[in-house]
Amino acid sequence: MELIKNGYSVKGSTTSADKMEVLKKVGILPFLVSISDDGIKGTIDACLKDSAGLIINIPPGLRKNPEANFVKQMEMLCKHIESSTIKNVLYVSSTAVYEDDVSMPIITEESPTNGQSASAKQLIGAEQVFKSNSNFKTTILRFGGLIGDGRNPAKFLSGKTNVKNPEGPINLIHQEDCIAIIKTILLNKHWNTDFNAAAPQHPTRKAYYTSLCKSQNLPIPQFDLSGHSNGKIISSEKVERILKYDFQHQL
């Protein structure tokens, strides 16, 4: 919707027939497309036809289907992109590709993508699928945890007990900042690079969620203080320097 306001012609895919009309009502040309290990169903070629740029924002979905091969799915999608008019791909990934560490290092785009969870490994593999393809230019955009419209962070932990990592730093980003950063990359044609994006403030989990729950009169989470905390700090210095972007939402 934001891109449409800025003069872009936008197509959008959905896996749900019920959402076709929802997309159409806001000015998005809708296409029914679903991707699984068995192949791509729907109108993927029509969706890509006559378009110059593609934003890919598909979660691996391993919670619902832990056996899914997300990398294979992205390889299949790549073949369709290769035979299309797409010249630039913006692949939305996650800062989960970086492993947490007891030393809590500052993570930059130069840091190794060393995440060990099943989801992280799939995301790392998917990033490589696009970065290694010379048929189009790819920029990888790794977001921190999403907050904003419909995602109140206070409710993530409110009332929970025995919460781990009390001293671990948080790496969150507001939806409006996500959209603005995507728009900035498109407008300024920043291709063949990587960006990490999280709000510049990184309070500890205990400090942030305790304060947030208090401010909203919600039950305060109880943290496990007996073990060591680990984590990471996602630096958005490159986003601020290269994109000249100022974050709209502070934590």
N, C-alpha and C positions, 0 to 999 in steps of 0.2 A: 504493500500500500504506500509506503514511503517512497519507493522508487517510482511508482506511478505519478505521485505528486511532483516528482522531479523530472518528468517528461519521458521516462522509460516506458517502452511497451513490454509488458510482463506476461509470460506464460507460467503456469504453476501446475505441478503434478500432485495428485492425491491418490491414496490407495482406497479411498472410500467414495462410492458413488453418491452418497448423501452430501458430500462436501463440494460436489461439482458446482451446484447452484450457489453455495456460499462464496466460492472463489469468483464466480461470474458476477455476483452482485457488487463486488468491490473493484471490478474492472480488470480482473485477472482472467486470461484465456485458459480454461481448465482442461487438463488431460488426466485420464485414468491410467495410472501406471503402478505396477507392483513388482518388486524385485525379490527373488528368493533364490535358494541354491539350485532350484529346478529351472531357472531362467527368468526372463523379463516378460511380463504379461502386460498387454495394453498398448497404448499408442505412443511408445517412446520415440520413434523416428519422427512422427508428426510433431511431437512436443519440441524436439530439438531443431526441426527444420527452420531454415532462414533466420536462425538466432546466432548472434556473435559471442555471447557470454553465457556461462552456466554456473549457477550457485548450487553446490551439492551440500545438503544438510540432512544427512540420513544417519540416525544412530544405529550402532550394530545390532541392537535389540536382543542381546544375549540373555537378558533376564527372562523373556518369554520363550526364547528358543536357544538354549545354551549350546546346542550342537551346530548352530548356523555358521556357515563359512562366509563371513562378511567380505573378506578379501576377494574371494571368488566372485561374489556379487558385484563388487566394484570393477573387477576385471571385465566382466560381461558388459557393464555399463560403458566402460572405456571403449570397447569395440564399436558401440553405437555412436559415441562421441567422435571417434576417428572418421567415420563415414558421414559426418554431419558438417554443417558450416561453422560449428563452434571453434573459436580461436583462443578463448580465455576461459579458464576454469578457476573458480574460487571454492576450495574444498574446506568446509567448516569441520574442524577436528576438536580436540579437547586437550586441556593441560594434563589430563589423566595419563597422557603418553609419557610423562615424567614420573619416575618413582619417588615416593616419599623417602626421607632420609633422617636419621637421628640428628645429624648435624644441621639440618634445615638450611640447605644451601640456597643461594639466589639463582633462580633458573632463568636463563636467557635462550634466545633462539640458537645459540651455539652449543647449548648443553645437549648431552646425548639423550635420545628418546629411549629410555630404559625401563619403561613401565612393565611390571611383571604380571598384572592381572590379565585374565582372558580377554577382557574388553580392550585394555590398553594394547595388547599385542595385535589384536585385529585392527585397531585404529592405526598403529604404526605401519602395519602391512599395507593398509589402504592408502595411507599417505604416500608410500613408495610407489604404488601402482600409478598414481597420477604424476608424481614428480619425475618418474623415469620415462614418461611418455613424451616423445618429441613432436608429436602431431599437433600439440596445442601448448599454450603457456599455462602453468598452474601456480597459484599462490595458496599456501596452507595457512589457515587462520585458526589458531587454537584458543578457545575461550575457557575461562574459569567457570565456576559454578554459576548458573543462571538465576538471577533474581529479577523481580519486576512484576509486570501485569500477571496476576494469578499465581505468583510464586513468592509468597511472603516468607522470608528467611526465618522469621521468628518461629514459624510453625514447623520448621525442619526438625528442631530438637526440643521444643517446648514440652515440659513435663516428663521427658525421658530421664532414666536413671543409669548410672554406671557408664556414662559417656566417656569414651577414650579420647586420648590426645588433647587434654585441656590446654596445654601450652602450644599446641600446633597452630601455625598462622593460617588464616583463611585467605582464600583466593576466589573472590566473587566478582561478578560483573552484571550490571543492570542491562535489561533488554534494550533500553534506548541507546546505551553506549554500543551495544553489539550492532544494532542497525546502523548507527552513525559511522562506525568504523568500516562496516561493509560498504556503505555508500562512498566513503572517502577513498577506499581502495579502487572502486570502480571508476569514480570520477577522475582520479589521478593516474589510473592505469599502472598500478604497482603490481607487476606480474613477475613470475619466476623468483619468488622469495617466500619467506615464512614470517609470520607475526604471532606473538603471544599476547593475549589481552586479558587483563584482570585489573580491577580498580587498584590504584597505587597504594591504598592503605591496607595493612595486613595485621590487624589486631589478633590476639590469640582467640581461639574458639571460646574459651571460658569467658573472657572479657566481652567479646562481641555478642554472643548469644544471651548471656546474663543481662547485659544492658538492654538489648533489644526486647527481650521478654518482659523486663520490668517496665519499659516505656509503653508496652501494649497491654499491661495488666494480664499477662499470660503466665502460666506456671513456669518457674525457672528450672532449666535442666540441671541435673545433679551429675557432677563430673567425677570420674575415677582419678584420684590424685596419687595413687600408689605406684603407677608405672611410669616409664619414660615416655615423653611425647616425641613424636617425629612429624615431619611434614616438609614443606618447601615454600619458598616465596617466589611467585611468578612475577618477573620484572616486565613491565610494559614500556620500558625506556625506548625501545625501538619504535613502537607505535607512536609515542609522543614526539620522538625526534624525526623520524622519516615521514610520518603522516601529518606531523604538526598537529596532533590531536590532543585536545584538553578534555579529560573525562567530565561528564555532566553530573555524575552521581558519586558522592563520597560515601565511604562506609563509616 
